[in-house]
Amino acid sequence: MAAIAAYRNLFRAVRIAFKGDESILNAAQYQIRTGFRENASLDPTNPAIPEHIKHAEDVATILRRNVVQGQKDGEAYKLRIHEYTERGDNDTVKMPPKPTPIDGKTSRCGGSQLGNESLKTLR
């Protein structure tokens, strides 16, 4: 029963994510059917089944929350953001990067490991 619920959930997520784009919607639905048919012959006691169901549920969640389609509108793109789209507050973008140790040295993401002397030799 969990497999059927995951199957239906995945189809709903695809309809939400790809609404209005028939070719992508049809391709996604075909992919879902194919994937589930390949695993339909698995024994119900197979330990891989819960992993497959979890994967289907995770894919549905990502499609529903994180996939946003854009359509070109003149020079700009218009995004189709729906009620399920995850909206962040970008607070983490405003924070400075955390130091990351690389070869025993501390560096900041996006920063240079090269000193001023090394930069002069590269110019």
Secondary structure as GFF3:
##gff-version 3
##sequence-region A 1 123
A	DSSP	alpha_helix	2	17	.	.	.	ID=ss1
A	DSSP	alpha_helix	22	38	.	.	.	ID=ss2
A	DSSP	alpha_helix	49	66	.	.	.	ID=ss3
A	DSSP	beta_strand	69	73	.	.	.	ID=ss4
A	DSSP	beta_strand	76	80	.	.	.	ID=ss5
A	DSSP	alpha_helix	91	94	.	.	.	ID=ss6
A	DSSP	beta_strand	99	102	.	.	.	ID=ss7
A	DSSP	beta_strand	105	108	.	.	.	ID=ss8
A	DSSP	alpha_helix	116	122	.	.	.	ID=ss9
###
